[in-house]
């Protein structure tokens, strides 16, 4: 059974595996998919068309799937894809892609991403 802290806000249309844990004050929006065995820490925001694979560990205070920091972006339906078995430490930002560069920001498998990293569009 999914363990969602009572203070977390999860959109009912988000697709979250039953084994996922979600920490306090985290916000998960529509169009988000989170795979088996992933844990999401406190005070995270996961939004946009974001897919997170299996067995990821997402620490507190991360922003994943926000609109890209690109002045040309005009609201197109772009994506963020995070693979399996990644560790994402505190205060990271991963943005959606932009149409001119393929529209998808991709993070592969088995990465250790340290605190305060910014992974921009594409």
Biopython code that builds the backbone (N, CA, C, O; Angstrom):
import numpy as np
from Bio.PDB.StructureBuilder import StructureBuilder

atoms = [
    (1, "UNK", "N", (0.834, -1.187, 0.000)),
    (1, "UNK", "CA", (0.000, 0.000, 0.000)),
    (1, "UNK", "C", (0.878, 1.250, 0.000)),
    (1, "UNK", "O", (1.836, 1.343, 0.767)),
    (2, "UNK", "N", (0.546, 2.204, -0.861)),
    (2, "UNK", "CA", (1.295, 3.450, -0.933)),
    (2, "UNK", "C", (1.245, 4.163, 0.414)),
    (2, "UNK", "O", (0.183, 4.295, 1.022)),
    (3, "UNK", "N", (2.416, 4.622, 0.874)),
    (3, "UNK", "CA", (2.487, 5.360, 2.133)),
    (3, "UNK", "C", (2.626, 6.843, 1.813)),
    (3, "UNK", "O", (3.713, 7.317, 1.481)),
    (4, "UNK", "N", (1.532, 7.560, 1.914)),
    (4, "UNK", "CA", (1.521, 8.992, 1.632)),
    (4, "UNK", "C", (1.261, 9.718, 2.949)),
    (4, "UNK", "O", (0.245, 9.493, 3.606)),
    (5, "UNK", "N", (2.190, 10.588, 3.322)),
    (5, "UNK", "CA", (2.028, 11.340, 4.568)),
    (5, "UNK", "C", (0.745, 12.166, 4.483)),
    (5, "UNK", "O", (0.427, 12.681, 3.411)),
    (6, "UNK", "N", (0.002, 12.306, 5.576)),
    (6, "UNK", "CA", (-1.270, 13.033, 5.521)),
    (6, "UNK", "C", (-1.160, 14.496, 5.107)),
    (6, "UNK", "O", (-2.159, 15.080, 4.685)),
    (7, "UNK", "N", (0.019, 15.109, 5.214)),
    (7, "UNK", "CA", (0.162, 16.506, 4.796)),
    (7, "UNK", "C", (0.552, 16.647, 3.325)),
    (7, "UNK", "O", (0.569, 17.759, 2.797)),
    (8, "UNK", "N", (0.862, 15.542, 2.664)),
    (8, "UNK", "CA", (1.220, 15.586, 1.240)),
    (8, "UNK", "C", (-0.038, 15.819, 0.408)),
    (8, "UNK", "O", (-1.131, 15.397, 0.785)),
    (9, "UNK", "N", (0.130, 16.496, -0.727)),
    (9, "UNK", "CA", (-0.969, 16.726, -1.668)),
    (9, "UNK", "C", (-0.651, 15.978, -2.954)),
    (9, "UNK", "O", (0.315, 16.302, -3.645)),
    (10, "UNK", "N", (-1.458, 14.986, -3.271)),
    (10, "UNK", "CA", (-1.234, 14.162, -4.456)),
    (10, "UNK", "C", (-2.469, 14.252, -5.340)),
    (10, "UNK", "O", (-3.576, 13.930, -4.909)),
    (11, "UNK", "N", (-2.273, 14.693, -6.582)),
    (11, "UNK", "CA", (-3.388, 14.777, -7.516)),
    (11, "UNK", "C", (-3.954, 13.374, -7.739)),
    (11, "UNK", "O", (-3.188, 12.424, -7.901)),
    (12, "UNK", "N", (-5.277, 13.228, -7.750)),
    (12, "UNK", "CA", (-5.862, 11.898, -7.920)),
    (12, "UNK", "C", (-5.521, 11.232, -9.248)),
    (12, "UNK", "O", (-5.612, 10.009, -9.357)),
    (13, "UNK", "N", (-5.132, 12.005, -10.260)),
    (13, "UNK", "CA", (-4.795, 11.401, -11.551)),
    (13, "UNK", "C", (-3.329, 10.977, -11.650)),
    (13, "UNK", "O", (-2.942, 10.354, -12.639)),
    (14, "UNK", "N", (-2.512, 11.298, -10.659)),
    (14, "UNK", "CA", (-1.113, 10.848, -10.659)),
    (14, "UNK", "C", (-1.095, 9.324, -10.550)),
    (14, "UNK", "O", (-1.909, 8.734, -9.841)),
    (15, "UNK", "N", (-0.150, 8.692, -11.267)),
    (15, "UNK", "CA", (-0.023, 7.233, -11.241)),
    (15, "UNK", "C", (1.161, 6.870, -10.354)),
    (15, "UNK", "O", (2.318, 7.027, -10.742)),
    (16, "UNK", "N", (0.851, 6.381, -9.157)),
    (16, "UNK", "CA", (1.884, 6.097, -8.165)),
    (16, "UNK", "C", (1.779, 4.633, -7.762)),
    (16, "UNK", "O", (0.726, 4.181, -7.312)),
    (17, "UNK", "N", (2.877, 3.889, -7.925)),
    (17, "UNK", "CA", (2.887, 2.480, -7.555)),
    (17, "UNK", "C", (2.562, 2.316, -6.066)),
    (17, "UNK", "O", (2.849, 3.198, -5.256)),
    (18, "UNK", "N", (1.969, 1.192, -5.726)),
    (18, "UNK", "CA", (1.551, 0.926, -4.347)),
    (18, "UNK", "C", (2.714, 0.869, -3.365)),
    (18, "UNK", "O", (2.499, 1.020, -2.163)),
    (19, "UNK", "N", (3.939, 0.655, -3.840)),
    (19, "UNK", "CA", (5.090, 0.548, -2.941)),
    (19, "UNK", "C", (5.825, 1.871, -2.715)),
    (19, "UNK", "O", (6.823, 1.906, -1.997)),
    (20, "UNK", "N", (5.345, 2.947, -3.316)),
    (20, "UNK", "CA", (5.992, 4.264, -3.205)),
    (20, "UNK", "C", (5.694, 4.879, -1.841)),
    (20, "UNK", "O", (4.601, 4.711, -1.301)),
    (21, "UNK", "N", (6.685, 5.600, -1.281)),
    (21, "UNK", "CA", (6.456, 6.390, -0.069)),
    (21, "UNK", "C", (6.602, 7.869, -0.411)),
    (21, "UNK", "O", (7.479, 8.254, -1.184)),
    (22, "UNK", "N", (5.737, 8.691, 0.173)),
    (22, "UNK", "CA", (5.723, 10.133, -0.078)),
    (22, "UNK", "C", (5.768, 10.844, 1.269)),
    (22, "UNK", "O", (4.927, 10.608, 2.137)),
    (23, "UNK", "N", (6.763, 11.719, 1.434)),
    (23, "UNK", "CA", (6.983, 12.401, 2.702)),
    (23, "UNK", "C", (6.079, 13.599, 2.925)),
    (23, "UNK", "O", (5.295, 13.972, 2.052)),
    (24, "UNK", "N", (6.197, 14.201, 4.110)),
    (24, "UNK", "CA", (5.349, 15.324, 4.493)),
    (24, "UNK", "C", (5.503, 16.539, 3.575)),
    (24, "UNK", "O", (6.597, 16.859, 3.110)),
    (25, "UNK", "N", (4.382, 17.196, 3.335)),
    (25, "UNK", "CA", (4.313, 18.470, 2.605)),
    (25, "UNK", "C", (4.786, 18.380, 1.155)),
    (25, "UNK", "O", (5.063, 19.406, 0.534)),
    (26, "UNK", "N", (4.881, 17.192, 0.621)),
    (26, "UNK", "CA", (5.227, 17.024, -0.787)),
    (26, "UNK", "C", (3.976, 17.243, -1.628)),
    (26, "UNK", "O", (2.868, 16.909, -1.210)),
    (27, "UNK", "N", (4.167, 17.814, -2.828)),
    (27, "UNK", "CA", (3.072, 18.056, -3.762)),
    (27, "UNK", "C", (3.372, 17.292, -5.048)),
    (27, "UNK", "O", (4.436, 17.459, -5.643)),
    (28, "UNK", "N", (2.431, 16.455, -5.474)),
    (28, "UNK", "CA", (2.568, 15.680, -6.708)),
    (28, "UNK", "C", (1.377, 16.012, -7.592)),
    (28, "UNK", "O", (0.224, 15.827, -7.201)),
    (29, "UNK", "N", (1.671, 16.506, -8.790)),
    (29, "UNK", "CA", (0.628, 16.988, -9.681)),
    (29, "UNK", "C", (0.108, 15.945, -10.646)),
    (29, "UNK", "O", (0.547, 14.795, -10.636)),
    (30, "UNK", "N", (-0.850, 16.366, -11.494)),
    (30, "UNK", "CA", (-1.367, 15.469, -12.524)),
    (30, "UNK", "C", (-0.276, 15.164, -13.547)),
    (30, "UNK", "O", (0.699, 15.908, -13.653)),
    (31, "UNK", "N", (-0.428, 14.107, -14.279)),
    (31, "UNK", "CA", (0.506, 13.662, -15.328)),
    (31, "UNK", "C", (1.793, 13.074, -14.764)),
    (31, "UNK", "O", (2.686, 12.727, -15.537)),
    (32, "UNK", "N", (1.920, 12.951, -13.455)),
    (32, "UNK", "CA", (3.126, 12.386, -12.840)),
    (32, "UNK", "C", (2.943, 10.879, -12.696)),
    (32, "UNK", "O", (1.875, 10.401, -12.312)),
    (33, "UNK", "N", (4.020, 10.132, -13.014)),
    (33, "UNK", "CA", (4.043, 8.676, -12.836)),
    (33, "UNK", "C", (5.273, 8.334, -12.009)),
    (33, "UNK", "O", (6.377, 8.783, -12.318)),
    (34, "UNK", "N", (5.085, 7.538, -10.952)),
    (34, "UNK", "CA", (6.195, 7.154, -10.080)),
    (34, "UNK", "C", (6.191, 5.640, -9.929)),
    (34, "UNK", "O", (5.190, 5.041, -9.537)),
    (35, "UNK", "N", (7.350, 5.023, -10.254)),
    (35, "UNK", "CA", (7.473, 3.572, -10.271)),
    (35, "UNK", "C", (7.739, 2.944, -8.916)),
    (35, "UNK", "O", (7.987, 3.631, -7.925)),
    (36, "UNK", "N", (7.679, 1.631, -8.900)),
    (36, "UNK", "CA", (7.788, 0.803, -7.695)),
    (36, "UNK", "C", (9.067, 1.079, -6.917)),
    (36, "UNK", "O", (10.131, 1.303, -7.494)),
    (37, "UNK", "N", (8.937, 1.056, -5.599)),
    (37, "UNK", "CA", (10.092, 1.139, -4.721)),
    (37, "UNK", "C", (10.714, 2.507, -4.569)),
    (37, "UNK", "O", (11.737, 2.644, -3.899)),
    (38, "UNK", "N", (10.130, 3.517, -5.168)),
    (38, "UNK", "CA", (10.685, 4.871, -5.082)),
    (38, "UNK", "C", (10.214, 5.539, -3.795)),
    (38, "UNK", "O", (9.071, 5.371, -3.371)),
    (39, "UNK", "N", (11.118, 6.299, -3.183)),
    (39, "UNK", "CA", (10.737, 7.094, -2.012)),
    (39, "UNK", "C", (10.958, 8.567, -2.321)),
    (39, "UNK", "O", (11.982, 8.954, -2.884)),
    (40, "UNK", "N", (9.984, 9.374, -1.945)),
    (40, "UNK", "CA", (10.028, 10.818, -2.164)),
    (40, "UNK", "C", (10.020, 11.474, -0.790)),
    (40, "UNK", "O", (9.112, 11.240, 0.008)),
    (41, "UNK", "N", (11.022, 12.288, -0.517)),
    (41, "UNK", "CA", (11.158, 12.919, 0.793)),
    (41, "UNK", "C", (10.187, 14.066, 1.010)),
    (41, "UNK", "O", (9.291, 14.310, 0.202)),
    (42, "UNK", "N", (10.383, 14.752, 2.103)),
    (42, "UNK", "CA", (9.522, 15.865, 2.504)),
    (42, "UNK", "C", (9.749, 17.099, 1.633)),
    (42, "UNK", "O", (10.840, 17.311, 1.104)),
    (43, "UNK", "N", (8.715, 17.894, 1.499)),
    (43, "UNK", "CA", (8.788, 19.215, 0.865)),
    (43, "UNK", "C", (9.273, 19.165, -0.585)),
    (43, "UNK", "O", (9.966, 20.081, -1.027)),
    (44, "UNK", "N", (8.929, 18.126, -1.324)),
    (44, "UNK", "CA", (9.263, 18.054, -2.750)),
    (44, "UNK", "C", (8.062, 18.510, -3.568)),
    (44, "UNK", "O", (6.919, 18.415, -3.120)),
    (45, "UNK", "N", (8.338, 19.008, -4.780)),
    (45, "UNK", "CA", (7.284, 19.301, -5.745)),
    (45, "UNK", "C", (7.619, 18.524, -7.008)),
    (45, "UNK", "O", (8.693, 18.689, -7.586)),
    (46, "UNK", "N", (6.687, 17.675, -7.431)),
    (46, "UNK", "CA", (6.842, 16.911, -8.670)),
    (46, "UNK", "C", (5.638, 17.252, -9.524)),
    (46, "UNK", "O", (4.497, 16.996, -9.138)),
    (47, "UNK", "N", (5.898, 17.834, -10.695)),
    (47, "UNK", "CA", (4.811, 18.343, -11.518)),
    (47, "UNK", "C", (5.086, 18.076, -12.982)),
    (47, "UNK", "O", (6.058, 17.404, -13.326)),
    (48, "UNK", "N", (4.227, 18.604, -13.850)),
    (48, "UNK", "CA", (4.412, 18.441, -15.284)),
    (48, "UNK", "C", (4.278, 16.986, -15.701)),
    (48, "UNK", "O", (3.858, 16.132, -14.919)),
    (49, "UNK", "N", (4.639, 16.725, -16.939)),
    (49, "UNK", "CA", (4.628, 15.353, -17.457)),
    (49, "UNK", "C", (5.938, 14.689, -17.038)),
    (49, "UNK", "O", (6.891, 14.612, -17.814)),
    (50, "UNK", "N", (5.961, 14.217, -15.806)),
    (50, "UNK", "CA", (7.167, 13.648, -15.213)),
    (50, "UNK", "C", (6.955, 12.165, -14.957)),
    (50, "UNK", "O", (5.973, 11.761, -14.334)),
    (51, "UNK", "N", (7.895, 11.359, -15.450)),
    (51, "UNK", "CA", (7.893, 9.919, -15.204)),
    (51, "UNK", "C", (9.146, 9.576, -14.425)),
    (51, "UNK", "O", (10.256, 9.908, -14.841)),
    (52, "UNK", "N", (8.969, 8.914, -13.299)),
    (52, "UNK", "CA", (10.076, 8.493, -12.441)),
    (52, "UNK", "C", (10.028, 6.975, -12.363)),
    (52, "UNK", "O", (8.994, 6.397, -12.025)),
    (53, "UNK", "N", (11.140, 6.333, -12.675)),
    (53, "UNK", "CA", (11.198, 4.872, -12.705)),
    (53, "UNK", "C", (11.178, 4.235, -11.328)),
    (53, "UNK", "O", (10.637, 4.788, -10.370)),
    (54, "UNK", "N", (11.783, 3.055, -11.256)),
    (54, "UNK", "CA", (11.745, 2.245, -10.044)),
    (54, "UNK", "C", (12.948, 2.475, -9.143)),
    (54, "UNK", "O", (14.040, 2.811, -9.602)),
    (55, "UNK", "N", (12.718, 2.285, -7.848)),
    (55, "UNK", "CA", (13.785, 2.237, -6.841)),
    (55, "UNK", "C", (14.649, 3.493, -6.796)),
    (55, "UNK", "O", (15.861, 3.410, -6.593)),
    (56, "UNK", "N", (14.037, 4.635, -6.983)),
    (56, "UNK", "CA", (14.741, 5.909, -6.839)),
    (56, "UNK", "C", (14.601, 6.403, -5.406)),
    (56, "UNK", "O", (13.610, 6.123, -4.732)),
    (57, "UNK", "N", (15.602, 7.136, -4.954)),
    (57, "UNK", "CA", (15.531, 7.764, -3.631)),
    (57, "UNK", "C", (15.646, 9.266, -3.845)),
    (57, "UNK", "O", (16.704, 9.771, -4.220)),
    (58, "UNK", "N", (14.564, 9.965, -3.606)),
    (58, "UNK", "CA", (14.488, 11.406, -3.816)),
    (58, "UNK", "C", (14.423, 12.059, -2.441)),
    (58, "UNK", "O", (13.442, 11.900, -1.714)),
    (59, "UNK", "N", (15.465, 12.786, -2.095)),
    (59, "UNK", "CA", (15.538, 13.408, -0.780)),
    (59, "UNK", "C", (14.688, 14.674, -0.740)),
    (59, "UNK", "O", (14.095, 15.064, -1.745)),
    (60, "UNK", "N", (14.633, 15.304, 0.416)),
    (60, "UNK", "CA", (13.766, 16.448, 0.649)),
    (60, "UNK", "C", (14.156, 17.681, -0.185)),
    (60, "UNK", "O", (15.300, 17.836, -0.614)),
    (61, "UNK", "N", (13.161, 18.541, -0.391)),
    (61, "UNK", "CA", (13.326, 19.865, -1.012)),
    (61, "UNK", "C", (13.772, 19.816, -2.475)),
    (61, "UNK", "O", (14.616, 20.612, -2.885)),
    (62, "UNK", "N", (13.222, 18.899, -3.260)),
    (62, "UNK", "CA", (13.521, 18.852, -4.690)),
    (62, "UNK", "C", (12.350, 19.386, -5.502)),
    (62, "UNK", "O", (11.193, 19.270, -5.097)),
    (63, "UNK", "N", (12.668, 19.982, -6.668)),
    (63, "UNK", "CA", (11.667, 20.455, -7.613)),
    (63, "UNK", "C", (11.891, 19.714, -8.925)),
    (63, "UNK", "O", (12.896, 19.932, -9.602)),
    (64, "UNK", "N", (10.961, 18.844, -9.281)),
    (64, "UNK", "CA", (11.103, 18.002, -10.470)),
    (64, "UNK", "C", (9.931, 18.241, -11.412)),
    (64, "UNK", "O", (8.773, 18.146, -11.008)),
    (65, "UNK", "N", (10.238, 18.554, -12.681)),
    (65, "UNK", "CA", (9.201, 18.689, -13.688)),
    (65, "UNK", "C", (8.611, 20.072, -13.857)),
    (65, "UNK", "O", (7.567, 20.217, -14.493)),
    (66, "UNK", "N", (9.245, 21.087, -13.308)),
    (66, "UNK", "CA", (8.763, 22.457, -13.522)),
    (66, "UNK", "C", (9.049, 22.878, -14.965)),
    (66, "UNK", "O", (9.851, 22.254, -15.660)),
    (67, "UNK", "N", (8.386, 23.938, -15.396)),
    (67, "UNK", "CA", (8.590, 24.417, -16.765)),
    (67, "UNK", "C", (10.057, 24.784, -16.968)),
    (67, "UNK", "O", (10.725, 25.219, -16.030)),
    (68, "UNK", "N", (10.559, 24.607, -18.196)),
    (68, "UNK", "CA", (11.969, 24.886, -18.447)),
    (68, "UNK", "C", (12.298, 26.368, -18.301)),
    (68, "UNK", "O", (11.453, 27.238, -18.511)),
    (69, "UNK", "N", (13.530, 26.623, -17.942)),
    (69, "UNK", "CA", (14.012, 27.999, -17.807)),
    (69, "UNK", "C", (14.565, 28.444, -19.159)),
    (69, "UNK", "O", (15.770, 28.625, -19.336)),
    (70, "UNK", "N", (13.647, 28.612, -20.097)),
    (70, "UNK", "CA", (13.982, 28.954, -21.476)),
    (70, "UNK", "C", (12.914, 29.924, -21.963)),
    (70, "UNK", "O", (11.728, 29.594, -21.949)),
    (71, "UNK", "N", (13.312, 31.098, -22.386)),
    (71, "UNK", "CA", (12.350, 32.127, -22.801)),
    (71, "UNK", "C", (11.521, 31.713, -24.012)),
    (71, "UNK", "O", (10.439, 32.260, -24.226)),
    (72, "UNK", "N", (12.005, 30.760, -24.809)),
    (72, "UNK", "CA", (11.258, 30.311, -25.983)),
    (72, "UNK", "C", (10.119, 29.355, -25.622)),
    (72, "UNK", "O", (9.226, 29.126, -26.438)),
    (73, "UNK", "N", (10.141, 28.802, -24.423)),
    (73, "UNK", "CA", (9.112, 27.838, -24.030)),
    (73, "UNK", "C", (7.761, 28.541, -23.953)),
    (73, "UNK", "O", (7.631, 29.591, -23.324)),
    (74, "UNK", "N", (6.747, 27.945, -24.606)),
    (74, "UNK", "CA", (5.423, 28.565, -24.667)),
    (74, "UNK", "C", (4.323, 27.627, -24.171)),
    (74, "UNK", "O", (3.182, 27.718, -24.623)),
    (75, "UNK", "N", (4.657, 26.733, -23.249)),
    (75, "UNK", "CA", (3.637, 25.871, -22.664)),
    (75, "UNK", "C", (3.393, 24.565, -23.388)),
    (75, "UNK", "O", (2.410, 23.881, -23.102)),
    (76, "UNK", "N", (4.256, 24.201, -24.313)),
    (76, "UNK", "CA", (4.090, 22.948, -25.043)),
    (76, "UNK", "C", (4.154, 21.745, -24.081)),
    (76, "UNK", "O", (4.763, 21.837, -23.016)),
    (77, "UNK", "N", (3.525, 20.619, -24.460)),
    (77, "UNK", "CA", (3.521, 19.433, -23.587)),
    (77, "UNK", "C", (4.844, 18.660, -23.660)),
    (77, "UNK", "O", (4.946, 17.669, -24.382)),
    (78, "UNK", "N", (5.835, 19.107, -22.926)),
    (78, "UNK", "CA", (7.136, 18.445, -22.907)),
    (78, "UNK", "C", (7.255, 17.580, -21.653)),
    (78, "UNK", "O", (6.346, 17.563, -20.823)),
    (79, "UNK", "N", (8.384, 16.855, -21.514)),
    (79, "UNK", "CA", (8.469, 15.832, -20.474)),
    (79, "UNK", "C", (9.787, 15.847, -19.720)),
    (79, "UNK", "O", (10.788, 16.406, -20.168)),
    (80, "UNK", "N", (9.747, 15.204, -18.547)),
    (80, "UNK", "CA", (10.935, 14.850, -17.771)),
    (80, "UNK", "C", (10.853, 13.354, -17.531)),
    (80, "UNK", "O", (9.830, 12.851, -17.068)),
    (81, "UNK", "N", (11.934, 12.636, -17.845)),
    (81, "UNK", "CA", (11.991, 11.195, -17.617)),
    (81, "UNK", "C", (13.197, 10.887, -16.745)),
    (81, "UNK", "O", (14.326, 11.235, -17.091)),
    (82, "UNK", "N", (12.960, 10.235, -15.618)),
    (82, "UNK", "CA", (14.016, 9.816, -14.696)),
    (82, "UNK", "C", (13.978, 8.295, -14.645)),
    (82, "UNK", "O", (12.929, 7.708, -14.379)),
    (83, "UNK", "N", (15.111, 7.658, -14.899)),
    (83, "UNK", "CA", (15.180, 6.196, -14.950)),
    (83, "UNK", "C", (15.076, 5.536, -13.585)),
    (83, "UNK", "O", (14.355, 6.005, -12.705)),
    (84, "UNK", "N", (15.810, 4.435, -13.423)),
    (84, "UNK", "CA", (15.738, 3.597, -12.227)),
    (84, "UNK", "C", (16.983, 3.743, -11.352)),
    (84, "UNK", "O", (18.070, 4.064, -11.834)),
    (85, "UNK", "N", (16.793, 3.497, -10.054)),
    (85, "UNK", "CA", (17.887, 3.385, -9.079)),
    (85, "UNK", "C", (18.759, 4.638, -8.983)),
    (85, "UNK", "O", (19.975, 4.543, -8.814)),
    (86, "UNK", "N", (18.148, 5.782, -9.090)),
    (86, "UNK", "CA", (18.877, 7.041, -8.929)),
    (86, "UNK", "C", (18.740, 7.545, -7.500)),
    (86, "UNK", "O", (17.722, 7.322, -6.846)),
    (87, "UNK", "N", (19.768, 8.222, -7.029)),
    (87, "UNK", "CA", (19.710, 8.945, -5.767)),
    (87, "UNK", "C", (19.768, 10.425, -6.104)),
    (87, "UNK", "O", (20.712, 10.883, -6.748)),
    (88, "UNK", "N", (18.770, 11.169, -5.674)),
    (88, "UNK", "CA", (18.696, 12.605, -5.935)),
    (88, "UNK", "C", (18.711, 13.295, -4.577)),
    (88, "UNK", "O", (17.733, 13.243, -3.831)),
    (89, "UNK", "N", (19.821, 13.934, -4.271)),
    (89, "UNK", "CA", (19.985, 14.551, -2.955)),
    (89, "UNK", "C", (19.214, 15.873, -2.879)),
    (89, "UNK", "O", (18.462, 16.204, -3.796)),
    (90, "UNK", "N", (19.393, 16.618, -1.808)),
    (90, "UNK", "CA", (18.560, 17.762, -1.473)),
    (90, "UNK", "C", (18.716, 18.947, -2.437)),
    (90, "UNK", "O", (19.779, 19.164, -3.019)),
    (91, "UNK", "N", (17.627, 19.701, -2.584)),
    (91, "UNK", "CA", (17.595, 21.001, -3.275)),
    (91, "UNK", "C", (17.988, 20.939, -4.754)),
    (91, "UNK", "O", (18.641, 21.856, -5.252)),
    (92, "UNK", "N", (17.606, 19.884, -5.457)),
    (92, "UNK", "CA", (17.879, 19.789, -6.898)),
    (92, "UNK", "C", (16.670, 20.269, -7.693)),
    (92, "UNK", "O", (15.534, 20.189, -7.227)),
    (93, "UNK", "N", (16.934, 20.773, -8.909)),
    (93, "UNK", "CA", (15.870, 21.124, -9.843)),
    (93, "UNK", "C", (16.120, 20.404, -11.156)),
    (93, "UNK", "O", (17.216, 20.468, -11.713)),
    (94, "UNK", "N", (15.094, 19.718, -11.646)),
    (94, "UNK", "CA", (15.127, 19.069, -12.957)),
    (94, "UNK", "C", (13.937, 19.643, -13.719)),
    (94, "UNK", "O", (12.801, 19.538, -13.256)),
    (95, "UNK", "N", (14.181, 20.249, -14.884)),
    (95, "UNK", "CA", (13.108, 20.880, -15.641)),
    (95, "UNK", "C", (12.635, 20.023, -16.805)),
    (95, "UNK", "O", (13.345, 19.133, -17.272)),
    (96, "UNK", "N", (11.416, 20.312, -17.266)),
    (96, "UNK", "CA", (10.887, 19.690, -18.473)),
    (96, "UNK", "C", (11.743, 20.069, -19.673)),
    (96, "UNK", "O", (12.517, 21.025, -19.613)),
    (97, "UNK", "N", (11.605, 19.322, -20.756)),
    (97, "UNK", "CA", (12.315, 19.630, -21.992)),
    (97, "UNK", "C", (11.700, 20.813, -22.724)),
    (97, "UNK", "O", (10.702, 21.386, -22.289)),
    (98, "UNK", "N", (12.321, 21.165, -23.850)),
    (98, "UNK", "CA", (11.773, 22.190, -24.743)),
    (98, "UNK", "C", (11.595, 21.569, -26.125)),
    (98, "UNK", "O", (12.365, 20.688, -26.504)),
    (99, "UNK", "N", (10.580, 22.018, -26.893)),
    (99, "UNK", "CA", (10.284, 21.383, -28.176)),
    (99, "UNK", "C", (11.443, 21.388, -29.169)),
    (99, "UNK", "O", (11.638, 20.400, -29.878)),
    (100, "UNK", "N", (12.203, 22.454, -29.238)),
    (100, "UNK", "CA", (13.268, 22.550, -30.226)),
    (100, "UNK", "C", (14.408, 21.576, -30.027)),
    (100, "UNK", "O", (15.227, 21.393, -30.928)),
    (101, "UNK", "N", (14.478, 20.954, -28.878)),
    (101, "UNK", "CA", (15.575, 20.025, -28.583)),
    (101, "UNK", "C", (15.055, 18.624, -28.284)),
    (101, "UNK", "O", (15.729, 17.851, -27.603)),
    (102, "UNK", "N", (13.886, 18.290, -28.775)),
    (102, "UNK", "CA", (13.347, 16.957, -28.593)),
    (102, "UNK", "C", (12.235, 16.853, -27.570)),
    (102, "UNK", "O", (11.490, 15.873, -27.571)),
    (103, "UNK", "N", (12.107, 17.835, -26.702)),
    (103, "UNK", "CA", (10.987, 17.877, -25.781)),
    (103, "UNK", "C", (11.081, 17.018, -24.534)),
    (103, "UNK", "O", (10.143, 16.985, -23.738)),
    (104, "UNK", "N", (12.209, 16.313, -24.346)),
    (104, "UNK", "CA", (12.329, 15.445, -23.173)),
    (104, "UNK", "C", (13.665, 15.691, -22.486)),
    (104, "UNK", "O", (14.717, 15.647, -23.123)),
    (105, "UNK", "N", (13.617, 15.948, -21.192)),
    (105, "UNK", "CA", (14.826, 15.945, -20.371)),
    (105, "UNK", "C", (14.934, 14.542, -19.800)),
    (105, "UNK", "O", (13.996, 14.055, -19.169)),
    (106, "UNK", "N", (16.083, 13.879, -20.019)),
    (106, "UNK", "CA", (16.263, 12.490, -19.583)),
    (106, "UNK", "C", (17.390, 12.367, -18.573)),
    (106, "UNK", "O", (18.477, 12.917, -18.749)),
    (107, "UNK", "N", (17.100, 11.630, -17.511)),
    (107, "UNK", "CA", (18.111, 11.205, -16.552)),
    (107, "UNK", "C", (18.086, 9.683, -16.621)),
    (107, "UNK", "O", (17.027, 9.077, -16.458)),
    (108, "UNK", "N", (19.220, 9.064, -16.857)),
    (108, "UNK", "CA", (19.277, 7.613, -17.033)),
    (108, "UNK", "C", (19.127, 6.844, -15.733)),
    (108, "UNK", "O", (18.403, 7.258, -14.828)),
    (109, "UNK", "N", (19.823, 5.718, -15.656)),
    (109, "UNK", "CA", (19.763, 4.827, -14.501)),
    (109, "UNK", "C", (21.034, 4.923, -13.666)),
    (109, "UNK", "O", (22.101, 5.276, -14.168)),
    (110, "UNK", "N", (20.899, 4.602, -12.378)),
    (110, "UNK", "CA", (22.046, 4.413, -11.482)),
    (110, "UNK", "C", (22.913, 5.657, -11.311)),
    (110, "UNK", "O", (24.139, 5.554, -11.264)),
    (111, "UNK", "N", (22.300, 6.806, -11.220)),
    (111, "UNK", "CA", (23.036, 8.055, -11.002)),
    (111, "UNK", "C", (22.974, 8.470, -9.541)),
    (111, "UNK", "O", (22.013, 8.170, -8.832)),
    (112, "UNK", "N", (24.011, 9.159, -9.108)),
    (112, "UNK", "CA", (24.056, 9.756, -7.769)),
    (112, "UNK", "C", (24.162, 11.252, -8.010)),
    (112, "UNK", "O", (25.228, 11.745, -8.382)),
    (113, "UNK", "N", (23.077, 11.979, -7.803)),
    (113, "UNK", "CA", (23.028, 13.404, -8.117)),
    (113, "UNK", "C", (23.078, 14.168, -6.802)),
    (113, "UNK", "O", (22.187, 14.053, -5.960)),
    (114, "UNK", "N", (24.130, 14.943, -6.648)),
    (114, "UNK", "CA", (24.403, 15.599, -5.375)),
    (114, "UNK", "C", (23.545, 16.853, -5.180)),
    (114, "UNK", "O", (22.919, 17.345, -6.119)),
    (115, "UNK", "N", (23.530, 17.351, -3.959)),
    (115, "UNK", "CA", (22.708, 18.489, -3.564)),
    (115, "UNK", "C", (22.948, 19.711, -4.456)),
    (115, "UNK", "O", (24.062, 19.960, -4.919)),
    (116, "UNK", "N", (21.881, 20.452, -4.676)),
    (116, "UNK", "CA", (21.879, 21.732, -5.401)),
    (116, "UNK", "C", (22.153, 21.600, -6.902)),
    (116, "UNK", "O", (22.448, 22.604, -7.550)),
    (117, "UNK", "N", (22.067, 20.405, -7.469)),
    (117, "UNK", "CA", (22.272, 20.244, -8.914)),
    (117, "UNK", "C", (21.064, 20.795, -9.672)),
    (117, "UNK", "O", (19.925, 20.705, -9.213)),
    (118, "UNK", "N", (21.342, 21.370, -10.848)),
    (118, "UNK", "CA", (20.280, 21.830, -11.742)),
    (118, "UNK", "C", (20.428, 21.089, -13.057)),
    (118, "UNK", "O", (21.458, 21.190, -13.724)),
    (119, "UNK", "N", (19.397, 20.344, -13.426)),
    (119, "UNK", "CA", (19.389, 19.661, -14.719)),
    (119, "UNK", "C", (18.361, 20.387, -15.567)),
    (119, "UNK", "O", (17.153, 20.260, -15.364)),
    (120, "UNK", "N", (18.872, 21.150, -16.522)),
    (120, "UNK", "CA", (18.031, 22.023, -17.339)),
    (120, "UNK", "C", (17.303, 21.210, -18.408)),
    (120, "UNK", "O", (17.454, 19.991, -18.497)),
    (121, "UNK", "N", (16.530, 21.898, -19.195)),
    (121, "UNK", "CA", (15.793, 21.274, -20.287)),
    (121, "UNK", "C", (16.734, 20.538, -21.228)),
    (121, "UNK", "O", (17.797, 21.039, -21.593)),
    (122, "UNK", "N", (16.317, 19.336, -21.610)),
    (122, "UNK", "CA", (16.988, 18.480, -22.590)),
    (122, "UNK", "C", (18.411, 18.155, -22.192)),
    (122, "UNK", "O", (19.107, 17.443, -22.915)),
]
sb = StructureBuilder()
sb.init_structure("model")
sb.init_model(0)
sb.init_chain("A")
sb.init_seg("    ")
for serial, (resi, resn, name, xyz) in enumerate(atoms, 1):
    if name == "N":
        sb.init_residue(resn, " ", resi, " ")
    sb.init_atom(name, np.array(xyz, "f"), 0.0, 1.0, " ", f" {name:<3s}", serial, name[0])
structure = sb.get_structure()
